[in-house]
Amino acid sequence: MIDLFDLNIFLYSGIILAILGSIATVAGPGVKDPIVRTLNTEVAAIGVSLILLTYNHTLALLTFVATTVVITLILLRAITRLEEMEAYP
């Protein structure tokens, strides 16, 4: 019987999400919508937390919360700065 909570599933899906999220973050500045830019980085953060979930649940939760807060604050500040610069040429 296949165990639904097999840790290899979390590890491999985390690696895939981290790679796809990193590629989407690199391509993100070409996207005009600021919400999509923020979501691109969240995919990578979820991937990293899934990778750490295979090792320790507390470490994964703390890493996910910390990366989400820090990345969201940095990106929202950068997006508002870019919007201000483009609004006043």
C-alpha positions as protocol buffer text, in pm:
chain_id: "A"
residue {
  index: 1
  type: MET
  ca { x: 0 y: 0 z: 0 }
}
residue {
  index: 2
  type: ILE
  ca { x: 127 y: 347 z: -87 }
}
residue {
  index: 3
  type: ASP
  ca { x: 172 y: 577 z: 209 }
}
residue {
  index: 4
  type: LEU
  ca { x: 16 y: 916 z: 131 }
}
residue {
  index: 5
  type: PHE
  ca { x: 252 y: 1095 z: 367 }
}
residue {
  index: 6
  type: ASP
  ca { x: 570 y: 968 z: 213 }
}
residue {
  index: 7
  type: LEU
  ca { x: 844 y: 1220 z: 279 }
}
residue {
  index: 8
  type: ASN
  ca { x: 998 y: 1174 z: -65 }
}
residue {
  index: 9
  type: ILE
  ca { x: 688 y: 1332 z: -218 }
}
residue {
  index: 10
  type: PHE
  ca { x: 744 y: 1645 z: -9 }
}
residue {
  index: 11
  type: LEU
  ca { x: 1113 y: 1654 z: -95 }
}
residue {
  index: 12
  type: TYR
  ca { x: 1070 y: 1619 z: -471 }
}
residue {
  index: 13
  type: SER
  ca { x: 772 y: 1853 z: -493 }
}
residue {
  index: 14
  type: GLY
  ca { x: 964 y: 2107 z: -283 }
}
residue {
  index: 15
  type: ILE
  ca { x: 1262 y: 2089 z: -517 }
}
residue {
  index: 16
  type: ILE
  ca { x: 1037 y: 2135 z: -820 }
}
residue {
  index: 17
  type: LEU
  ca { x: 855 y: 2430 z: -661 }
}
residue {
  index: 18
  type: ALA
  ca { x: 1182 y: 2593 z: -554 }
}
residue {
  index: 19
  type: ILE
  ca { x: 1324 y: 2566 z: -907 }
}
residue {
  index: 20
  type: LEU
  ca { x: 1005 y: 2687 z: -1076 }
}
residue {
  index: 21
  type: GLY
  ca { x: 962 y: 2966 z: -823 }
}
residue {
  index: 22
  type: SER
  ca { x: 1320 y: 3081 z: -876 }
}
residue {
  index: 23
  type: ILE
  ca { x: 1273 y: 3089 z: -1253 }
}
residue {
  index: 24
  type: ALA
  ca { x: 944 y: 3276 z: -1211 }
}
residue {
  index: 25
  type: THR
  ca { x: 1112 y: 3527 z: -978 }
}
residue {
  index: 26
  type: VAL
  ca { x: 1385 y: 3593 z: -1233 }
}
residue {
  index: 27
  type: ALA
  ca { x: 1122 y: 3646 z: -1504 }
}
residue {
  index: 28
  type: GLY
  ca { x: 903 y: 3841 z: -1260 }
}
residue {
  index: 29
  type: PRO
  ca { x: 1027 y: 4196 z: -1328 }
}
residue {
  index: 30
  type: GLY
  ca { x: 884 y: 4169 z: -1681 }
}
residue {
  index: 31
  type: VAL
  ca { x: 537 y: 4116 z: -1534 }
}
residue {
  index: 32
  type: LYS
  ca { x: 333 y: 4434 z: -1489 }
}
residue {
  index: 33
  type: ASP
  ca { x: 102 y: 4311 z: -1211 }
}
residue {
  index: 34
  type: PRO
  ca { x: 259 y: 4354 z: -864 }
}
residue {
  index: 35
  type: ILE
  ca { x: 48 y: 4072 z: -717 }
}
residue {
  index: 36
  type: VAL
  ca { x: 190 y: 3824 z: -968 }
}
residue {
  index: 37
  type: ARG
  ca { x: 542 y: 3940 z: -884 }
}
residue {
  index: 38
  type: THR
  ca { x: 480 y: 3872 z: -516 }
}
residue {
  index: 39
  type: LEU
  ca { x: 324 y: 3532 z: -585 }
}
residue {
  index: 40
  type: ASN
  ca { x: 626 y: 3430 z: -792 }
}
residue {
  index: 41
  type: THR
  ca { x: 847 y: 3458 z: -485 }
}
residue {
  index: 42
  type: GLU
  ca { x: 595 y: 3282 z: -263 }
}
residue {
  index: 43
  type: VAL
  ca { x: 617 y: 2970 z: -482 }
}
residue {
  index: 44
  type: ALA
  ca { x: 990 y: 2948 z: -413 }
}
residue {
  index: 45
  type: ALA
  ca { x: 933 y: 3002 z: -40 }
}
residue {
  index: 46
  type: ILE
  ca { x: 678 y: 2720 z: -30 }
}
residue {
  index: 47
  type: GLY
  ca { x: 925 y: 2495 z: -214 }
}
residue {
  index: 48
  type: VAL
  ca { x: 1199 y: 2565 z: 39 }
}
residue {
  index: 49
  type: SER
  ca { x: 963 y: 2501 z: 329 }
}
residue {
  index: 50
  type: LEU
  ca { x: 857 y: 2169 z: 175 }
}
residue {
  index: 51
  type: ILE
  ca { x: 1220 y: 2066 z: 145 }
}
residue {
  index: 52
  type: LEU
  ca { x: 1279 y: 2153 z: 511 }
}
residue {
  index: 53
  type: LEU
  ca { x: 955 y: 1975 z: 603 }
}
residue {
  index: 54
  type: THR
  ca { x: 1123 y: 1644 z: 527 }
}
residue {
  index: 55
  type: TYR
  ca { x: 1380 y: 1719 z: 798 }
}
residue {
  index: 56
  type: ASN
  ca { x: 1195 y: 1901 z: 1074 }
}
residue {
  index: 57
  type: HIS
  ca { x: 839 y: 2035 z: 1094 }
}
residue {
  index: 58
  type: THR
  ca { x: 920 y: 2327 z: 1324 }
}
residue {
  index: 59
  type: LEU
  ca { x: 1212 y: 2436 z: 1108 }
}
residue {
  index: 60
  type: ALA
  ca { x: 991 y: 2430 z: 799 }
}
residue {
  index: 61
  type: LEU
  ca { x: 720 y: 2638 z: 963 }
}
residue {
  index: 62
  type: LEU
  ca { x: 961 y: 2898 z: 1097 }
}
residue {
  index: 63
  type: THR
  ca { x: 1142 y: 2922 z: 765 }
}
residue {
  index: 64
  type: PHE
  ca { x: 819 y: 2963 z: 571 }
}
residue {
  index: 65
  type: VAL
  ca { x: 690 y: 3238 z: 800 }
}
residue {
  index: 66
  type: ALA
  ca { x: 1022 y: 3423 z: 805 }
}
residue {
  index: 67
  type: THR
  ca { x: 1081 y: 3410 z: 430 }
}
residue {
  index: 68
  type: THR
  ca { x: 723 y: 3507 z: 352 }
}
residue {
  index: 69
  type: VAL
  ca { x: 733 y: 3813 z: 576 }
}
residue {
  index: 70
  type: VAL
  ca { x: 1075 y: 3933 z: 465 }
}
residue {
  index: 71
  type: ILE
  ca { x: 1023 y: 3876 z: 93 }
}
residue {
  index: 72
  type: THR
  ca { x: 678 y: 4036 z: 97 }
}
residue {
  index: 73
  type: LEU
  ca { x: 805 y: 4348 z: 272 }
}
residue {
  index: 74
  type: ILE
  ca { x: 1103 y: 4384 z: 41 }
}
residue {
  index: 75
  type: LEU
  ca { x: 901 y: 4327 z: -274 }
}
residue {
  index: 76
  type: LEU
  ca { x: 619 y: 4560 z: -181 }
}
residue {
  index: 77
  type: ARG
  ca { x: 871 y: 4835 z: -107 }
}
residue {
  index: 78
  type: ALA
  ca { x: 1052 y: 4773 z: -435 }
}
residue {
  index: 79
  type: ILE
  ca { x: 727 y: 4764 z: -632 }
}
residue {
  index: 80
  type: THR
  ca { x: 605 y: 5091 z: -483 }
}
residue {
  index: 81
  type: ARG
  ca { x: 940 y: 5255 z: -558 }
}
residue {
  index: 82
  type: LEU
  ca { x: 925 y: 5139 z: -919 }
}
residue {
  index: 83
  type: GLU
  ca { x: 569 y: 5263 z: -951 }
}
residue {
  index: 84
  type: GLU
  ca { x: 670 y: 5602 z: -812 }
}
residue {
  index: 85
  type: MET
  ca { x: 965 y: 5629 z: -1050 }
}
residue {
  index: 86
  type: GLU
  ca { x: 754 y: 5543 z: -1354 }
}
residue {
  index: 87
  type: ALA
  ca { x: 474 y: 5777 z: -1248 }
}
residue {
  index: 88
  type: TYR
  ca { x: 704 y: 6081 z: -1246 }
}
residue {
  index: 89
  type: PRO
  ca { x: 943 y: 6064 z: -1544 }
}
